[in-house]
Amino acid sequence: MHPIRPAMLRPARLLCLAAAIPALAAGSPETSPEAPPGAAPPAPRRNVLFLISDDLSAGTLGCYGNEQCKTPHIDALAAAGVRFTRAYCQFPVCGPSRAAIMSGMYPQQNGVVGNGSSARFGATMADRPSLAEHFRTHGYHSARSGKIYHMRVPGDITAGVAGPDHPESWDETFNAHAPEWMTEGEHAHLSNEKLNRDPDKHYNLGFGGAFYVVKGASDGAEQADHQIAAEAVEILGRHAESGTPFFLAVGFVRPHVPLVAPAGYFEPYPPGAIAPPDVPEGDWDDIPKAGISKSSRSSGITSEERKREVLAAYYASVAYMDAKVGEVVGALDRLGLAGDTVVVFTADHGYHLGEHDFWQKMSLHEESVRIPIIIRPPGDRGAGSQADTLAEQIDLYPTLCDLAGLPVPEHCRGVSLRPALEDPTAQLREAAYCLRRSDHLLRTDRHAYIRYAGGAEELYDMHADPQQFTNLAGRQPSRLEELRASLDAKLEALGGR
């Protein structure tokens, strides 16, 4: 690495208040508005703290089995709640996956089928409330700190802007304004993109997909996730005083590239001590061309040493994000809000970290599509449980409505995960579905079936082969026909797309 001392950016805080908190109060923090005489007492009003990480592989979390990356705060949240082990995104890229969460609808239904189409969300949802908007219309103060809808990283962060947000969702928003790749410290570029280092520009500089690493020289106060967490803590403090029910969405930027964190977070991860995933010889032999994702070869991450460096930097970024999760959840608990608040932690999609020699997202293989979902309801219900039901990220909308006692809008296509919070053995779905462009994944209890636009297919027995090393598409014709029919039925229900 070599030191770089970039020019300082302008001050990083940007805060927009669309309405004052007291004006939005609708009943006490404990109850809904007063019921008519003789009616049953109203149900407790549950706040929501919704936490989401960007480009996070579930497999990097300690509570999901990683023994190298240290995530004590997310692990503690899982120990106090319910961890879903087979949850899947609806599209393995930021914009569509986040639109799916916030709409409760599949990409084909909400119109966001790529990052470039994120701006369509408002028009599609014109007569349908988003998740945050639904809580807002039911008397909750709805606030966003950081990235919830699509936000271009690093450009929207260095510019300090919201990106294609959905203003109707929020009473209050906060956009981090941080140096990202221009952070002062030790810099390294571990992949082979051509980068434009113009500090006066924010977009199309090449950093959005590059494994660009900065060991920050400061304590991180200038970083996006520090600002996002600090703003969330401030919002929680105001609600602890006002008693206003809240829906607070906190969107962390890391571990999205560039991999930036204070240098101290890199110290526990010396590259020589990191073990990359095993990739069998000839692993690509039975993967169709359409299934080959961004690879070690195409990214220039070909040596074992370079792979270890990338993993070490990614783990450092995850650990930094985990610390910020701890700050926000710790504040919630310290302020006495935990007894009335549902806490959710998730990610927009998964992430390859060398499995199959693939890196990053946009693949329909397991590591790219599986996401963490951790839900901590008020009290100790289900504490430390593991729910193995298949789940989709669109299930979060009806689940949070269910837990808060709100009606579920008719447009929602997910199912409530509440039964699995009460009984972790409950099975709530027969299959999970994910789209990528015109390619499709159907994940059943036992199988992962992938069909590409050109007709190529992959089929994996997830009980016998969870790492997806053996494509059975040419070996199990009857099973293939069954899954083809199931996928066709799903697509027909989505309008044939």
C-alpha positions, -999 to +999 in steps of 0.1 A: +000+000+000+011+036-005-001+067+015-024+092-001-034+125+014-064+137-006-080+172-004-106+174+024-142+173+013-167+199+026-186+191+058-203+157+057-237+162+074-268+167+053-301+166+071-336+171+057-366+174+080-399+172+062-420+174+094-414+179+131-417+148+153-442+161+178-467+169+150-467+133+139-476+118+173-507+096+171-513+081+205-488+072+232-457+052+225-472+022+243-506+021+226-526+030+195-551+059+197-577+055+225-604+030+218-641+037+222-657+030+256-663-006+261-639-017+234-610-041+240-577-024+250-556-014+220-526-036+211-492-022+220-478+000+193-445-015+181-417+007+168-394-007+140-356-004+138-348-017+103-310-022+097-296-031+063-261-037+050-249-033+015-233-061-005-231-084+025-224-121+022-244-139+049-215-163+051-192-137+066-212-134+098-202-154+128-238-163+136-240-178+101-210-200+107-180-179+097-150-185+121-127-159+105-147-127+104-157-113+138-192-098+140-200-098+177-228-072+176-248-089+148-241-122+165-255-107+198-286-096+179-291-131+165-286-146+200-315-124+212-338-130+182-345-154+154-320-161+126-334-172+092-310-195+075-326-199+041-337-164+031-332-151-005-332-118-023-354-111-053-326-098-075-289-100-068-281-063-073-288-032-051-316-013-068-341-040-075-335-059-043-342-028-022-372-019-042-385-054-036-381-050+002-397-016+003-426-025-020-433-061-009-434-070-046-413-089-071-392-068-095-415-077-124-444-061-105-427-030-092-408-023-124-374-020-109-354-047-128-320-031-127-302-002-109-309+020-139-347+015-135-347+025-098-364+058-106-395+039-118-404+030-083-423+061-075-446+058-106-453+021-100-461+027-063-482+059-069-513+043-054-495+017-032-477+026+000-441+016+004-432-002+036-420+030+053-449+050+038-474+025+052-461+030+087-460+068+081-497+068+071-505+049+103-491+076+126-454+066+128-426+090+123-407+075+093-370+083+091-341+072+069-304+074+078-282+063+050-289+039+020-323+023+019-334+027-017-307+025-044-278+048-039-247+048-061-216+040-041-193+057-039-206+086-061-237+095-042-217+093-009-189+115-021-216+139-034-236+137-003-269+131-021-299+107-018-298+091-052-331+078-066-349+079-032-387+077-026-396+109-008-431+097+001-416+071+024-400+096+048-406+124+073-369+127+078-338+118+058-301+118+063-275+114+035-239+107+045-213+128+028-179+111+031-146+108+012-148+071+004-119+063-020-104+097-011-100+088+025-066+096+040-046+065+047-029+036+030-044+027-004-043-003-026-062-014-057-065-052-057-084-057-089-078-046-125-102-018-132-090+014-148-097+042-123-102+079-127-089+097-096-105+131-103-116+143-068-140+169-083-161+142-100-184+116-084-196+092-110-183+067-135-148+068-120-144+030-118-145+027-080-180+013-079-169-023-088-132-022-079-117-039-049-101-006-039-089-007-003-082+021+022-068+016+057-080+049+071-056+070+091-083+084+114-108+069+139-134+069+111-155+099+122-155+111+085-168+078+072-203+072+059-213+044+083-201+064+113-223+093+102-252+070+095-250+054+129-246+087+147-276+101+131-297+070+139-286+073+175-297+109+176-331+101+161-336+074+187-327+098+214-354+122+202-380+095+202-371+083+236-380+119+248-411+124+226-426+090+228-436+092+192-439+058+175-412+054+148-401+034+118-363+041+116-345+026+086-307+026+089-288+017+057-251+010+061-228+014+031-202-012+040-190-037+030-198-023-005-166-014-023-144+006-019-134-013+012-127+016+036-124+013+073-101+027+101-068+009+101-075-008+134-102-029+118-077-045+095-054-056+122-073-088+132-072-099+095-036-104+083-040-118+048-017-147+055-041-160+081-072-158+059-083-190+041-100-185+007-128-209-002-119-242-018-126-244-055-124-279-070-104-285-102-128-282-132-155-265-112-167-246-142-169-276-165-206-281-158-216-244-154-230-230-186-214-199-200-244-178-189-237-188-153-201-176-152-200-145-131-174-119-124-144-141-119-109-142-105-096-143-141-116-114-153-109-093-122-072-099-121-075-116-086-056-147-097-029-153-070-037-169-036-020-139-020-043-114-038-074-134-029-064-134+008-058-096+006-093-091-009-109-113+018-090-096+046-101-061+034-137-073+030-137-088+065-123-055+079-152-036+063-178-061+076-163-057+111-165-019+109-202-021+098-208-046+126-194-021+152-218+005+139-248-019+141-237-024+177-238+014+184-273+017+170-288-013+188-269-004+219-285+030+219-319+016+214-315-007+244-298+020+265-327+044+259-353+019+271-369+015+237-362-022+232-394-034+249-415-016+222-393-021+192-389-048+165-354-049+153-345-063+119-311-068+103-307-079+067-288-072+035-299-062+000-284-094-016-255-118-012-219-117-024-194-140-039-160-140-022-141-165-044-166-194-043-164-210-078-137-183-084-166-158-086-166-123-069-192-098-060-229-101-070-251-106-101-249-144-100-279-167-092-257-191-073-262-195-036-236-171-022-249-142-044-287-147-036-288-158+000-292-130+026-292-128+063-325-120+080-324-116+118-355-105+136-356-095+173-391-090+185-398-073+218-393-096+248-374-129+246-397-147+222-376-171+201-343-158+215-314-175+199-336-196+176-328-207+140-356-207+115-350-229+085-381-221+065-375-207+030-380-170+030-378-141+006-370-105+013-404-094+002-417-112+033-403-084+055-431-060+046-460-082+058-439-095+087-434-060+101-470-051+096-480-082+114-457-076+143-468-039+146-505-047+143-510-029+110-530-042+081-511-057+052-517-038+020-533-058-008-503-052-032-479-071-009-468-105-024-448-118+006-459-139+035-455-130+072-426-147+089-442-142+123-452-179+127-415-188+124-407-163+152-432-182+174-422-217+162-389-218+144-398-252+129-426-237+109-423-240+071-439-210+054-429-214+017-425-242-008-400-222-028-381-189-031-377-171-063-350-147-077-347-129-110-316-117-128-323-099-161-342-126-179-327-155-159-345-172-130-337-191-098-363-213-081-350-226-047-371-254-031-364-272+001-340-296-016-331-281-050-318-250-066-329-247-102-315-220-124-327-213-160-311-188-183-326-168-211-309-189-237-323-221-223-292-233-203-300-248-169-284-257-136-298-280-110-283-287-076-292-310-047-288-285-018-289-313+008-261-334-007-242-305-024-248-272-006-218-256-023-232-263-057-203-282-072-223-307-093-248-296-119-274-323-122-293-307-150-283-335-174-287-363-149-321-360-134-346-354-162-378-361-142-367-337-114-358-311-140-392-314-156-409-309-123-389-278-115-394-264-150-431-267-144-429-250-110-409-221-124-433-217-153-462-215-129-444-189-109-436-168-139-472-171-151-483-158-118-460-128-123-474-121-158-453-146-178-420-128-173 
